[in-house]
Amino acid sequence: TKMVVREEGIRSQLIVPLKSKGKVVGTLCVAARKQRQVRSEELELVTAIGNQIGVAVDNARLYQQQQAVAEELRVSEERYRELFENAHDAIWLYDLEENIMAANKACATLTGYGVEELSDIKAGDLFTEGCLESIKNLEDPLLKGEALGRLSEAKIVRKDGTEASVQLSTSPVFSSGRIIGFQHIARDITEQKRMQENLRFYLQQVTRAQEEERKRIS
């Protein structure tokens, strides 16, 4: 600044741009308290130093940006992991060979398998035989990019052999722009289905009783 120039008694200055990849990222100032002419070799030297500093400054800026992006990704991954682990619905991801890559605690509760056990079984083993074709029919359009997040009903086979009815949402898992697997989100509707079946049975009994009563009266 002008104040610094006056206070320091600076009589001559050489200012060169700091460049990186053809862009100016700052300036380098060389000052002297004596008035003098700058020789061409001095200008070349200071310019070369300025270019090196410019590259270093630009690299430092890029590094800071990369660190900021990495931190954002880390926070985002932690947030997703927290949501994944604490979700009430069962969630599991599997690759195109049906190897389960990840599963949350709700999935372990639903299936009866431990989280580590789930990584040792195939995704198709969690469904009844009658559901496998329906699951395949969900996956094929997703692989072709024709549909996203389909909802359907399916039956899960628990570790103890019992079955659970679930409402199933299926979506693709991407990496570098290509599908590497699928994600299932399953909500246990076993009790809801049981209540519906009980209600249906009750209505059938009432209807039958009413029919028999009408026949008796007539």
C-alpha positions in Angstrom: 0.0 0.0 0.0 1.0 3.6 -0.4 1.4 4.0 3.4 3.8 1.0 3.6 5.8 2.4 0.6 6.2 5.8 2.4 7.0 4.2 5.8 9.6 1.8 4.4 11.1 4.4 2.1 10.7 2.3 -1.0 11.9 4.0 -4.1 11.5 1.3 -6.7 9.2 -1.8 -7.2 9.0 -4.7 -9.5 5.5 -6.3 -9.6 4.8 -9.5 -11.6 1.7 -11.6 -11.8 1.5 -15.0 -10.2 0.2 -17.3 -12.9 -1.1 -20.9 -13.0 -2.6 -22.6 -16.0 -2.7 -19.2 -17.8 -4.7 -17.5 -15.1 -3.5 -14.8 -12.7 -3.9 -16.0 -9.1 -2.0 -13.1 -7.4 0.9 -10.8 -7.6 4.5 -10.8 -6.4 6.2 -7.5 -5.5 10.0 -7.0 -5.1 10.9 -3.6 -3.6 14.1 -1.6 -3.0 14.9 1.5 -1.0 17.1 2.7 -3.8 15.9 3.9 -7.1 17.2 1.7 -9.8 16.5 0.2 -13.2 15.4 -3.5 -13.4 17.6 -5.5 -15.6 16.0 -8.0 -18.1 17.6 -11.0 -16.3 16.2 -9.8 -13.0 12.7 -9.5 -14.6 13.0 -13.0 -16.0 14.1 -14.4 -12.7 11.3 -12.8 -10.7 8.8 -13.8 -13.4 9.9 -17.4 -13.2 9.7 -17.3 -9.4 6.2 -15.8 -9.7 5.1 -18.6 -12.0 6.4 -21.2 -9.5 4.6 -19.4 -6.6 1.5 -19.1 -8.7 1.4 -22.9 -9.3 2.0 -23.5 -5.6 -0.8 -21.1 -4.6 -3.2 -22.7 -7.1 -2.3 -26.2 -5.9 -2.9 -25.1 -2.3 -6.3 -23.7 -3.3 -7.2 -26.9 -5.1 -6.1 -28.9 -2.1 -8.3 -26.8 0.2 -11.2 -27.3 -2.2 -10.7 -31.0 -2.3 -10.5 -31.2 1.4 -13.7 -29.2 1.7 -15.4 -31.6 -0.8 -14.1 -34.6 1.1 -15.4 -33.2 4.3 -18.8 -32.6 2.8 -18.8 -36.2 1.5 -17.8 -37.5 4.9 -20.6 -35.6 6.6 -23.1 -36.7 3.9 -22.0 -40.4 4.3 -22.2 -40.2 8.1 -25.7 -38.7 7.8 -26.8 -41.4 5.4 -25.2 -44.1 7.6 -27.1 -42.8 10.6 -30.4 -42.7 8.7 -29.7 -46.2 7.2 -28.9 -47.7 10.6 -31.8 -46.2 12.5 -34.5 -46.5 9.8 -37.6 -48.3 11.0 -38.0 -50.1 7.7 -35.7 -52.9 6.7 -33.0 -51.9 4.1 -30.5 -54.0 2.3 -28.3 -53.5 -0.7 -27.0 -56.3 -3.0 -24.9 -56.5 -6.1 -25.8 -57.9 -9.5 -24.7 -61.4 -8.3 -27.2 -61.1 -5.4 -24.4 -60.8 -2.7 -25.8 -58.6 0.1 -23.4 -55.6 0.5 -25.1 -53.9 3.4 -28.1 -54.3 5.7 -29.5 -52.3 8.6 -30.6 -53.4 12.1 -34.3 -53.4 11.0 -33.4 -55.9 8.3 -31.8 -58.1 10.9 -34.9 -57.8 13.0 -37.3 -58.6 10.1 -35.4 -61.6 8.8 -34.0 -63.0 12.1 -30.5 -63.1 10.7 -27.7 -61.1 12.3 -26.3 -58.3 10.2 -23.0 -60.2 9.6 -25.0 -63.4 8.7 -26.8 -61.5 6.0 -23.5 -60.8 4.2 -23.1 -64.6 3.8 -26.4 -65.3 2.0 -27.9 -64.4 -1.3 -30.5 -61.7 -1.6 -32.9 -64.1 -3.3 -32.8 -66.5 -0.3 -34.8 -63.9 1.7 -37.9 -64.3 -0.5 -40.3 -67.2 -1.0 -40.1 -69.1 -4.2 -43.3 -67.6 -5.5 -41.9 -64.0 -5.1 -38.6 -64.5 -7.0 -40.0 -64.1 -10.4 -41.8 -60.9 -9.3 -38.6 -59.5 -7.9 -36.8 -60.3 -11.2 -39.6 -58.5 -13.1 -38.9 -55.5 -10.9 -35.1 -55.5 -11.5 -35.1 -56.0 -15.3 -36.9 -52.6 -16.1 -34.6 -50.9 -13.6 -31.5 -52.2 -15.4 -32.9 -50.8 -18.6 -33.6 -47.4 -17.0 -37.3 -47.8 -17.6 -38.6 -47.4 -14.1 -37.5 -46.2 -10.6 -38.5 -47.1 -7.1 -41.2 -49.7 -7.9 -43.5 -50.7 -5.0 -44.9 -54.2 -4.6 -45.9 -56.7 -2.0 -43.7 -59.7 -1.3 -43.1 -62.5 1.3 -39.9 -62.8 3.3 -38.6 -66.1 4.6 -37.2 -65.6 8.1 -34.3 -67.5 9.5 -36.6 -69.7 11.5 -38.6 -70.6 8.3 -41.7 -68.5 9.1 -42.9 -65.9 6.5 -43.5 -62.2 6.8 -45.5 -60.0 4.4 -43.8 -56.8 3.3 -44.4 -53.8 1.2 -41.3 -53.6 -1.0 -39.6 -50.7 -2.7 -36.8 -51.5 -5.1 -34.3 -49.0 -6.6 -31.0 -49.3 -8.4 -27.6 -48.6 -6.8 -25.2 -46.6 -9.0 -21.5 -46.2 -9.0 -19.7 -44.0 -11.6 -22.9 -43.7 -13.5 -23.6 -47.4 -13.9 -25.9 -49.8 -12.0 -23.9 -52.1 -9.7 -26.8 -53.5 -7.7 -30.2 -52.8 -6.1 -31.6 -51.5 -2.8 -34.7 -53.0 -1.2 -36.7 -51.1 1.4 -39.2 -53.4 3.1 -42.0 -52.5 5.6 -43.4 -55.3 7.6 -47.2 -55.5 7.0 -47.6 -59.0 8.4 -49.9 -57.9 11.2 -51.9 -55.6 8.8 -52.4 -58.5 6.4 -53.4 -60.8 9.2 -56.0 -58.3 10.4 -57.3 -57.9 6.8 -57.6 -61.7 6.5 -59.4 -61.9 9.9 -61.8 -59.1 8.8 -62.4 -60.9 5.5 -63.1 -64.1 7.3 -65.5 -62.4 9.7 -67.4 -60.7 6.9 -67.7 -64.1 5.1 -69.1 -65.6 8.3 -71.6 -62.8 8.7 -72.7 -63.0 5.1 -73.1 -66.8 5.3 -75.1 -66.5 8.5 -77.3 -63.8 7.0 -77.9 -66.0 3.9 -78.8 -69.0 6.1 -81.2 -66.8 8.2 -82.9 -65.6 5.0 -83.3 -69.2 3.8 -84.7 -70.3 7.1 -87.2 -67.4 7.2 -88.4 -68.0 3.6 
